Amino acid sequence: MRPSLTRRATWARLVPLAVAVACATACATAGTPGTGAASTPTPSTQSSGSPLVQAAWPVRTREHVDLWLHAYALLAPDSMLVPYFERGYRDRMLALRRQRGVTTLLDSSRDRLLARIAVQPSLATSPQFLPFYFASWDQMQQVVSLFLQANGNPRATSEPGLQEAFAVLGASFQTAQDREWLRLFIEAVNDERRKFYHDYWTGEAARHAPVVAHVDSLWQGTWRPTFQRFLNNTQQQNGELYLALPLGGEGRTVNFGKVQNAVGVGMPDALKTSETVLYTFAHEVAGSVANAAIVDNTTPADRRSGATSRYEQSAAVRAGAVLLQHVMPNAVPGYMRFYLEAAGRAAPPDPRDAFTSTFAVPAAISDAIARQVEVILGGI
């Protein structure tokens, strides 16, 4: 999952907050809008040009990424063909919270949060990418607090890193009502973390440690090298690969720059399901090819009417299969079965016909995807 076609250009312009904000003692009230830059100390940052990573596509796990996505998963049932979160995740978490007798502000604030989403639907998806811009939950909370104090005004601080962070946040929370939604949501998420999710995540991180190590070995030793030519030729040479507990077949991707990218995929529950990381990564990094194929083979009127939204998920799934067919053809049947199961469909031993019918797109789009993947891998 990437920012939607209509919002993608906005996200592509943003400079990533690839920094470690030292807010523990440095945070101070941001200046009020219209008064110019804040004169009080602000969080220190590294240069905005610093790489996110020091090695090629390292595998990461981060509590704040999972926490934010977990909170979104609990807000409302997921009705997408390929769910935004692991199929059954919300029901499983709600049952576990009931078993532990947990109630948080996320529960009591839910109706108010959903009421605003009904008015501003972009709040349901665009902010899901935000945790990839931050190094920790503390950093994210502190920067959001400053953003809210400044009413979203980037000129309220002279600190470049905060200006960039405010621009990132401002792309999703443009109005006072949206910023009030953010204030309520982040307070609810923090209460969820304190009463339930931190302990849950800590236990799951320990349980999944062998899986993470196994995935990292397969990823760096076998899988990543097979993708590297495609990554190099699509401005995705380097980045970070996040294994996230709430995710399934629909990952999360933020493209900051050639060596500054983030891809979130689901956390395999066991060693034997490690290949789900391979499948979702292929789906995510091929997403830009799918988006371009849709834009090139539909009209502006189609896009304005929302007709192209019917193709977005299916085209991305098809693009991942085309990419794997070129770089790792033996993985294609498993990929097809994985996405059929993610869509709640039966996955037969030979999944090709079921896959094509479930993820149907116009021939012009599927042909454009195939041609573009060939061009990319050919280095043209």
Secondary structure, DSSP 8 states (H G I E B T S, - for coil): --S-TTTHHHHHH-----S---HHHH------TTS-S--S-------TTS-S-SSSS-EE--HHHHHHHHHHHHHS---SSS-SS-TTHHHHHHHHHHHTT---HHHHTHHHHHHHHHH-GGGGTGGGGGGGG-SSHHHHHHHHHHHHHTTT-GGG---HHHHHHHHHHHHH--SHHHHHHHHHHHHHHHHHIIIIIHHHHHHHHHHHHHHHHHHHHHIIIIIHHHHHHHHHTTT-SS-EEEEETT--SS-EEEEEETTEEEEEEE--SSGGGTHHHHHHHHHHHTHHHHHHHHHHTS-HHHHHHTTTHHHHHHHHHHHHHHHHHHH-GGGHHHHHHHHHHHTT----SS-HHHHHHHT---HHHHHHHHHHHHHHHHT-
